[in-house]
Amino acid sequence: MSAKALWAVDAMAAAMQARGEGPLPKTIGGISIDSRTLSPGDAFFAIAGDNRDGHAFVEAALKAGAGLAVVAKNKRDTLPTDVPLLVVDDVLDALRDLARAGRARLTGKVIAVTGSVGKTSTKEALRLVLSREGETHASAASYNNHWGVPLSLARCPADVRFAVFELGMNHVGEIGPLSRLVQPDIAIITTVAPVHLEHFPSIDAIADAKAEIFEGLIEGGIAILNRDNEQFNRLADRALDARVSRVVSFGEEAGADAQLTRCVLQPDFSTVQARILGDDVTYKLGAPGRHLVMNSLAVLAAAKLAGADLAMAALALADLQPASGRGTRIMLDVPGGQALLIDESYNANPVSMAAAIALLGQAQPGPRGRRIAVLGDMLELGPQSGALHAGLAQPIVDHAVDLVFCAGPAMRNLWEALPSNRRGGYANDSGALEPQVLDAVSGGDAIMIKGSFGSKMTPIVKALQRKFASRAAMDTAQG
């Protein structure tokens, strides 16, 4: 058990209207939904998912040191007797109830982040800058859905100064309940873009779904919106409809409350000059990419509005690093020297794909090296999918990408739109494309890999690492 208790078990039971059984501990140190990764003293919540039921892992969790398990009444008879349990009607509903109790005990500032692109990187940047000011809790990984948000909130210690939560959605009506659970003081919408068009009739409809984040804002809450985005006015109107007390804008356009005045993009970082709510700041952003520069404006505005020191927050951004699969840079030992691998494989949509292509364009290949893009299908784009994939051909030319490898039926549209001298290889899926990529890379190359999660581009990243692991990477792994 961790030295610091997260919840008193009596308080947990009361919040969840649970019946206690067995030798229950007085406190728990954490909350887990995975028996393989829990820490001794955690409470294990036996959530029933689409593919697995957590009740099948209760015994393993208790053997691994869980302080107790939260289980459903209708599964109680399948479990051993005389073990520490909190028995509830529904485990996920109980987790939500505990999350509500967690929010009720919080006295620090709460920030919620959503948007078509940049949610996780913005959340991580907020974690970085706010933790320099005081104890900060933030969602793990991309825990932004119907179970990830309540889990993150239930895990939040009562005495943090700041808490940051990421809210995601694929359909209308998903963000509203999450926002009402989190009850943020500050809500950020990074941008609205053509994502999940399979489930929405228009980008306006996507904007309206993102605007559901205003439903949970506390009285006096603040909305931070991207003034450069075409949906800014619509979102601002929705904020006013929801009686948000203040709308703060960020972007490059004149009149933005957090305005970019100048930036210099480098292959590994950016330098930024901005005016944040009346204060001029100059700072270094440790991760490259113009999209990160723009979202850093929202981060600094939120930090200042939450009561953090703006100068300290700006200084902290020099330490920003890309999250795994979102721009991580890896050096490879390949035939003829070293190559740079840019891992953007976590997910993709038209906006993030264009940003990743621009990032590849900033990379400086070595002598005789090439810029190589390895791209998988962008999913859930509906009838516009073909045109949106083919439309990537122009950014590829604009950013001087030399070769493109494409995987998937939707990416066939891009393959056919590419100039012939930029076609590296095509396959129906990432598995078939992998050997082509492994054979193609050579010294001096800069390779960027990206696709939607379902297009399975991460295995190509892993294959390149296995085959061409650099000595530095091996030394790090062994150390």
Beta strands, then each sheet from edge to edge (+ up, - down):
strand 1: 7-8
strand 2: 19-21
strand 3: 27-28
strand 4: 30-32
strand 5: 42-45
strand 6: 68-72
strand 7: 85-88
strand 8: 109-114
strand 9: 136-138
strand 10: 162-166
strand 11: 186-189
strand 12: 222-226
strand 13: 246-251
strand 14: 258-265
strand 15: 270-276
strand 16: 279-285
strand 17: 328-334
strand 18: 337-344
strand 19: 371-376
strand 20: 403-407
strand 21: 423-427
strand 22: 446-450
sheet 1: 1+ 3-
sheet 2: 2+ 7- 6- 5- 4-
sheet 3: 9+ 10+ 8+ 11+ 12+ 13+ 14+ 15- 16+
sheet 4: 17+ 18- 22- 19- 20- 21-
end
